Amino acid sequence: MGGNIHGTIGHGKRLIAYDAHIDTVGVGNMDNWEFDPYEGFEDDEKIGGRGTSDQEGGMASMVYAGKIIKDLGLEDDYSCYGRLCSGGGL
């Protein structure tokens, strides 16, 4: 089961819109992995494992953009709309 979270900060004419998912997919057959995806992998050139390349960065930037708008008092100039989806919520 999944769900959505919607958030809005500001009411200005300049629109900033974000959409991100925060769910993950299964690892599939563990024999297909060259390392344990739950432990991760890192060397001088690569990082691998669950969540190393996903939308969590987009989610964090969405929340931080809203905080910046609010902290700087820019609610009259900007509207920041965000949606986070989890599981079957897409």
C-alpha positions as CSV (number, residue, x, y, z in Angstrom):
1,M,0.0,0.0,0.0
2,G,1.3,3.5,-0.8
3,G,0.3,7.0,-0.4
4,N,0.9,10.6,-1.4
5,I,2.0,13.7,0.5
6,H,1.2,17.1,-1.1
7,G,2.6,20.4,0.2
8,T,2.4,24.0,-0.7
9,I,4.4,27.0,0.5
10,G,3.8,30.5,-0.7
11,H,1.2,32.1,-3.0
12,G,3.3,34.0,-5.5
13,K,3.2,34.1,-9.3
14,R,6.5,32.3,-9.8
15,L,5.9,28.6,-9.6
16,I,8.3,25.9,-8.4
17,A,6.9,22.4,-8.7
18,Y,8.5,19.1,-7.6
19,D,7.5,15.5,-7.8
20,A,9.4,12.7,-6.2
21,H,8.9,9.1,-5.3
22,I,10.2,7.6,-2.0
23,D,9.5,4.0,-2.5
24,T,12.0,1.3,-3.6
25,V,11.7,-1.8,-5.7
26,G,12.8,-5.3,-4.7
27,V,16.4,-6.5,-5.2
28,G,15.3,-9.5,-7.3
29,N,17.5,-12.5,-7.4
30,M,20.4,-12.0,-5.0
31,D,22.6,-14.2,-7.3
32,N,22.5,-11.4,-9.9
33,W,24.3,-9.0,-7.6
34,E,28.1,-8.7,-7.5
35,F,27.8,-7.5,-3.9
36,D,25.1,-7.5,-1.2
37,P,22.8,-4.5,-2.1
38,Y,21.8,-4.1,1.6
39,E,25.4,-3.6,2.6
40,G,26.4,-1.5,-0.3
41,F,29.6,-1.1,-2.3
42,E,32.2,1.7,-2.7
43,D,35.5,2.0,-4.3
44,D,37.5,4.9,-5.8
45,E,35.1,5.2,-8.8
46,K,31.7,3.8,-7.9
47,I,29.1,3.6,-5.2
48,G,26.3,0.9,-5.3
49,G,23.5,-0.5,-3.3
50,R,19.9,0.2,-2.5
51,G,19.1,3.9,-2.6
52,T,22.4,5.1,-4.1
53,S,20.7,6.3,-7.3
54,D,17.1,7.3,-6.6
55,Q,14.8,10.2,-5.9
56,E,15.6,10.9,-2.3
57,G,17.9,13.8,-3.4
58,G,14.9,15.3,-5.3
59,M,12.8,14.9,-2.2
60,A,15.3,16.6,0.0
61,S,15.7,19.5,-2.4
62,M,12.0,20.0,-2.5
63,V,11.7,20.3,1.2
64,Y,14.7,22.6,1.4
65,A,13.4,24.9,-1.3
66,G,10.2,25.4,0.7
67,K,12.2,26.1,3.8
68,I,14.3,28.7,1.9
69,I,11.2,30.4,0.5
70,K,9.7,30.6,4.0
71,D,13.0,31.6,5.8
72,L,13.6,34.5,3.3
73,G,10.0,35.7,3.4
74,L,9.4,35.0,-0.3
75,E,5.9,33.6,0.0
76,D,4.4,36.6,-1.8
77,D,6.8,36.1,-4.8
78,Y,7.0,32.3,-5.1
79,S,4.7,29.3,-4.8
80,C,6.4,25.9,-4.2
81,Y,4.2,22.8,-4.8
82,G,5.5,19.4,-3.9
83,R,4.3,15.9,-4.1
84,L,5.9,12.8,-2.6
85,C,4.7,9.4,-3.7
86,S,5.2,6.1,-2.0
87,G,4.4,2.6,-3.1
88,G,1.3,2.4,-5.4
89,G,0.7,6.2,-5.1
90,L,2.2,7.1,-8.5
